[in-house]
Amino acid sequence: MNDPIADMLTRIRNSQLRGKATVETPASKIRAWVLDVLADEGYIRGYEATTGKDGHPALNIELKYYEGTPVIRELKRVSKPGRRVYMGSKDIPVVRQGLGVSIVSTPRGVMSDANARSQNVGGEVLCTVF
């Protein structure tokens, strides 16, 4: 697997299409940081570190639904291993006129686009959520 973040986002999308309450993904620091932002912005209920079926560390993600429909409508990977996308603080895109969130990896950590703009830091735009 070359892109662990894209793998995690795909697992979340597929689980929501099936109506699952939770999804398990292999654990890593970058995945946990992205999940922290998703939880802070209210797109997932939360996550916890567990041990997977194979004995390796895993993250168990609790998905969030509103009246039977998933809270996350769109989850797209922006920066990919073949084409990295870096932007300054003033160039970070606004998702759906402010209704969505861009997740940015900055020198000060992984944060939402609003936090990156308020702290005046740019970085790699990992994904967008709506």
C-alpha positions in Angstrom: 0.0 0.0 0.0 1.5 3.3 -1.1 -1.0 5.8 0.2 -2.3 5.0 3.8 -4.4 8.1 4.0 -6.3 7.3 0.7 -6.8 3.7 2.0 -8.3 5.1 5.2 -10.6 7.5 3.4 -11.8 4.7 1.0 -12.5 2.4 4.0 -14.6 5.2 5.5 -16.5 5.8 2.3 -17.2 2.1 1.7 -18.4 1.6 5.3 -20.8 4.5 5.1 -22.2 3.2 1.8 -22.9 -0.1 3.6 -24.4 1.7 6.7 -21.8 0.4 9.1 -21.4 1.9 12.6 -17.7 1.4 12.8 -14.7 0.7 10.6 -11.3 -0.6 11.4 -8.1 0.7 9.7 -4.4 0.0 10.4 -2.9 2.4 12.9 -0.4 5.2 12.1 0.3 8.6 13.5 -0.8 10.5 10.3 -4.1 8.6 10.2 -4.7 9.4 13.8 -4.0 13.1 13.2 -6.4 13.2 10.3 -9.0 11.5 12.4 -8.5 14.1 15.2 -9.4 16.8 12.7 -12.4 14.9 11.5 -13.6 14.4 15.1 -13.0 18.0 16.0 -15.0 19.2 13.0 -17.9 16.8 13.8 -17.6 14.4 10.9 -17.0 11.3 13.0 -18.0 10.4 16.5 -14.5 9.4 17.4 -11.9 6.7 17.2 -9.9 4.5 19.5 -6.6 2.6 19.2 -7.1 -1.2 19.4 -5.5 -4.4 18.2 -6.7 -5.7 14.9 -7.7 -9.2 14.0 -4.2 -9.9 12.8 -2.5 -8.7 16.0 -1.3 -5.4 14.6 -2.3 -2.0 16.0 -5.5 -0.6 14.5 -7.8 2.3 14.7 -11.5 1.7 15.3 -13.5 4.6 13.8 -17.0 5.4 14.9 -19.0 6.8 12.0 -21.6 9.5 12.4 -25.1 9.5 10.8 -27.9 12.0 10.9 -31.4 10.7 10.3 -30.0 7.6 8.6 -27.7 9.4 6.2 -23.9 9.7 6.6 -22.7 13.1 7.9 -19.8 12.9 5.4 -21.2 13.4 1.9 -17.9 13.7 0.0 -14.4 12.7 1.0 -11.7 13.4 -1.6 -7.9 12.9 -1.5 -6.2 16.1 -2.9 -2.4 15.5 -2.4 -1.3 12.1 -3.7 2.0 10.3 -3.7 2.4 11.0 -7.4 1.4 14.6 -7.2 1.9 16.5 -4.0 -0.2 19.7 -3.5 1.3 22.4 -1.3 -0.4 25.8 -0.7 0.3 28.9 1.2 -2.1 30.0 4.0 -3.9 32.4 1.6 -4.2 29.9 -1.1 -5.8 27.0 0.8 -9.1 26.3 -0.9 -12.5 26.9 0.7 -14.6 23.8 0.4 -18.3 24.3 -0.7 -18.2 28.0 0.3 -17.2 27.2 3.8 -19.5 24.3 4.5 -16.7 21.7 4.1 -13.2 21.4 5.4 -9.8 21.0 3.9 -7.3 19.0 6.1 -3.8 20.5 5.8 -0.5 19.1 7.1 1.5 22.1 8.3 4.8 22.5 10.2 2.6 23.1 13.3 0.7 19.8 12.8 -2.3 18.5 10.9 -5.2 21.0 11.1 -8.3 22.2 9.3 -8.1 24.9 6.7 -9.7 27.5 9.1 -7.0 26.9 11.7 -4.2 27.0 9.2 -5.5 30.4 7.9 -5.9 31.8 11.4 -2.3 30.7 12.3 -1.1 32.0 8.9 0.6 28.7 8.0 0.5 26.7 4.7 1.3 23.2 3.9 0.3 20.0 2.1 -3.5 19.8 1.5 -4.2 16.2 2.3 -8.0 15.9 1.6 -11.3 17.7 1.5 -14.4 16.8 3.4 -18.0 17.8 2.8 
